[in-house]
Amino acid sequence: MSLNQRRRSAFHCGGSREGSDIVNDTVTSTDPSQARSALGRNLTHGLLDAIGRAIVVGHYDGKGFPVEAELTRQHGVSRSVTREAVKMLTAKGLLSARPRQGTIIQPPAMWNLFDPDVLRWLLERKFSIELLRQFNQLRVAIEPEAAALAATGASPAETDAIGAGLARMVAAEAGDDDPLDADIAFHVAVLEASGNAFYKQFRDMVATALRTSIHFTNRIKGRSASIEDHRAVFDAIAAHDSAAARTAMHRIIGDVLDLIEQSAPLGEAAPTGLFGADPDGHRHG
C-alpha cells in the first residue's frame, strides 16, 4: 500500500489510526532512499506532509527541530525541496525562523487551524472530542447564515448543485454513492451558494473536518445523516425562504453538537491549550 493510500485509510477511519503510525514510514526511516520513495511522486508535498504530521504528533518533542542538512539527508531529497517544504510549514504557522535560534517549532496555539493540512494532521493525530466540539461550534456560527444567504441570492446553477448533493445523499442511502462524500458535497454546495467570499473560503476546511465529524456522528447514531433534515434546507433555499433555511441548517448542526455532548464522559473537563495540549505545546496523555 502506498503512502497516499495509507493516509486516506487513516483519515477515513475517523482518526482511529494515529498519525504517528504513518510518521514512522517517513521520518524515522534510516534508509534515505526508502524515505524518499515514501514521499511519493511530488517530493515537496510529500516532505511537507511527512514533516507536518511529525510535528503535530509530537515526534520532535524534546528533541528540537532538525537543521536543513539533516532533513535533507534523512529524506534523501535536495536542499531546495527541503527549503520549500519548510517554507510552506512556516506559512502554516508550524515553524518559525529566528535569528541565532534557527528554525523552531511554534506552539500549537500559533498553528493555522483554517489550513486543511493542519486540520487533517490534527484529526489524524488522535481522536479528540474537544476538536470536534469546537469545529462544530464554528460550523453552527457559519453554515446557517450561509444557507440563509443562499436562499436569497443563489443562482439556479448553485441551487441545482445543492440539489445534486441531496440527490447523492439519497443515492447513498440505496448504496449507489458514498454517504460521506455525498454529505460533504451538500454542505460545500451551500457554502458556495452563499455568495459570500469569506464563507466560500471555509469549503476546504469544512470538507476536511467533516470527514471525521460525519464518521463520528454516523457511528454514534448507527445511520447516515438525515435525508429529510437536509431536504428541509434545500427546499427552503429553493423557495427563497432565508429564515427557514437558517433554522433547518441550525437544526442539523445542533443535533451534531448534542451527540457530541452526549458522547463525552460525564464530568469531563475541557482540556487546556489546543485540544488537550498545554500552552507550551506538551500534549496530555
SEDOKOL-480280 format. One record per residue (C-alpha): x, y, z; residue in one letter. Coordinates in steps of 0.2 Angstrom, whole numbers, padded with zeros to 4 digits, always signed. Each point is the difference from the previous one (the first is absolute). Example, Ala and Ser with C-alpha at 12.3 -4.5 7.8 and 13.67 -1.06 7.14 Angstrom:
REM SEDOKOL-480280
+0062-0022+0039A+0006+0017-0003S
//
This chain:
REM SEDOKOL-480280
+0000+0000+0000M+0007+0017-0005S+0002+0014+0012L-0014+0010-0007N-0012-0015+0002Q+0006-0002+0018R-0004+0018+0003R-0018-0002-0008R-0003-0016+0010S+0005+0009+0017A-0010+0015-0004F-0016-0009-0005H+0001-0010+0016C-0004+0016+0009G+0016+0001+0009G+0000-0018+0006S+0018-0003-0006R+0011+0013+0008E+0011+0010-0012G+0016-0005+0009S-0002-0017-0008D+0002+0008-0017I+0014+0011+0006V+0010-0015+0003N+0001-0004-0019D+0008+0017-0004T+0008+0009+0014V+0007-0014+0010T+0007-0010-0015S+0019-0002+0000T+0001-0004-0018D-0001+0017-0010P-0005-0009-0016S-0014-0008+0009Q-0006+0016+0008A+0001+0009-0017R-0011-0014-0008S-0013+0002+0014A-0002+0019-0005L-0008-0005-0016G+0002+0008-0017R-0001+0018+0006N+0014+0001+0012L-0003+0018+0006T-0018-0004+0005H+0005-0017+0007G+0013+0007+0011L-0012+0014+0005L-0013-0014+0006D+0013-0010+0008A+0008+0014+0010I-0016+0008+0004G-0008-0016+0007R+0016-0003+0010A-0001+0017+0008I-0018-0002+0004V+0001-0017+0008V+0015+0005+0011G+0014-0009-0009H+0012+0014+0003Y-0006+0004+0018D+0015+0001+0011G+0012-0002-0014K+0000+0017-0009G-0003+0002-0019F+0013-0007-0012P+0011+0012-0010V-0002+0000-0019E+0014-0011-0003A-0006-0013+0011E-0018+0000-0007L+0008-0001-0017T+0010-0015+0004R-0014-0009+0010Q-0012+0001-0015H+0012-0002-0014G-0006+0017-0009V+0009+0015-0006S+0002+0016+0011R-0011+0009-0011S-0014-0012+0003V+0003+0001+0019T+0000+0019+0000R-0016+0001-0010E-0009-0012+0012A+0007+0009+0015V-0006+0016-0007K-0018-0007-0003M+0000-0006+0018L+0005+0017+0006T-0014+0008-0010A-0012-0013+0009K+0006+0007+0017G+0009-0017+0005L+0018+0007-0001L+0009+0016+0003S+0017+0006-0005A+0009+0011+0013R+0017+0008+0000P+0013-0010+0010R-0013-0013+0003Q-0003-0008-0017G-0017-0008-0004T-0010-0004+0015I-0017-0008+0002I-0014+0012+0004Q-0012-0003+0015P-0016-0008-0006P-0010+0016+0004A+0010+0008-0015M-0005-0014-0013W-0012+0005-0013N-0016-0010+0004L-0008+0006-0016F+0013-0008-0011D-0007-0017-0006P+0017-0009+0002D+0002+0006+0018V-0018-0005+0004L+0002-0017-0008R+0017-0003+0010W-0009+0004+0016L-0015-0011-0004L+0012-0014-0004E+0011+0002+0015R-0013-0006+0013K-0018+0000+0000F-0006+0015+0010S-0018+0003+0006I+0005+0018+0004E+0007+0003-0018L-0017-0006-0007L-0009+0011+0013R+0009+0016-0005Q-0001-0004-0018F-0019-0002+0000N-0002+0016+0011Q+0009+0009-0015L-0012-0009-0012R-0015+0005+0009V+0005+0018+0000A+0003+0000-0019I-0010-0013-0010E-0018+0006+0006P+0005+0017-0006E+0007-0007-0016A-0016-0009-0003A-0010+0016+0003A+0010+0009-0012L-0001-0014-0013A-0019+0002+0002A+0000+0018-0005T+0014+0000-0013G+0004-0017-0007A+0000-0002-0019S-0010-0014-0008P+0017-0009-0003A+0005+0002+0018E-0017-0006+0006T+0001-0015-0012D+0017-0004+0007A-0008-0001+0018I-0014-0011-0007G+0013-0011-0008A+0008-0002+0017G-0016-0005+0007L-0003-0012-0014A+0017-0008+0003R-0005-0002+0018M-0016-0009-0005V+0010-0011-0012A+0012-0004+0014A-0015-0006+0011E-0003-0013-0014A+0018-0005-0001G+0004+0009-0016D+0011+0014+0006D+0012+0003+0015D-0010+0007+0015P+0015+0010+0006L+0004+0008-0017D-0018+0004-0003A-0003+0008+0016D+0016+0011-0002I-0005+0005-0018A-0017+0006+0007F+0008+0011+0014H+0014+0007-0012V-0014+0004-0013A-0009+0011+0013V+0016+0009+0004L+0003+0003-0018E-0017+0006-0003A+0001+0013+0014S+0007+0013-0011G+0012+0005+0014N+0018-0001-0004A+0005-0003+0018F-0012-0014+0002Y+0006-0008-0016K+0018-0001+0007Q-0006-0012+0014F-0005-0013-0013R+0017-0009+0000D+0001+0000+0019M-0018-0005+0002V+0002-0015-0012A+0016-0005+0009T-0007+0000+0017A-0017-0007-0005L+0008-0016-0004R+0004-0004+0018T-0016+0009+0007S-0012-0009-0011I+0008-0017+0003H-0001+0003+0018F-0018+0006+0001T-0005-0014-0012N+0008-0013+0011R-0009+0007+0015I-0017+0000-0008K+0002-0016-0009G-0005+0008-0017R+0005+0013-0012S-0006+0018+0000A-0019+0004+0000S-0006+0002-0018I-0015+0009+0005E+0010+0013+0011D+0011+0004-0015H-0015+0000-0012R-0008+0013+0012A+0015+0011-0003V+0000-0002-0019F-0019+0003-0001D+0002+0016+0010A+0014+0006-0011I-0010-0004-0016A-0015+0009+0007A+0011+0015+0004H-0005-0001+0018D+0015+0006+0010S-0007-0002+0017A-0005-0018-0003A+0017-0004-0008A+0009+0007+0015R-0011-0010+0012T+0002-0016-0010A+0019+0001-0001M+0001+0005+0019H-0010-0016+0004R+0012-0011-0009I+0015+0006+0008I-0009+0002+0017G-0003-0018+0000D+0018-0004-0003V+0005+0011+0015L-0013-0009+0010D+0008-0017-0005L+0017+0006+0004I-0006+0006+0018E-0009-0017+0003Q+0016-0010-0005S+0012+0010+0011A+0003-0008+0017P-0010+0007+0013L+0009+0013+0010G+0014+0001-0013E+0009+0017+0002A+0005+0009-0016A+0019-0002-0003P+0012+0014+0001T+0009+0007-0015G-0004-0006-0017L-0011-0016+0001F+0009-0008+0014G+0017+0009-0001A+0007+0012+0013D+0004+0017-0006P+0018-0004-0003D-0005-0014-0012G+0002-0016+0012H-0014-0012-0004R-0010-0009+0014H+0001-0018+0000G
//
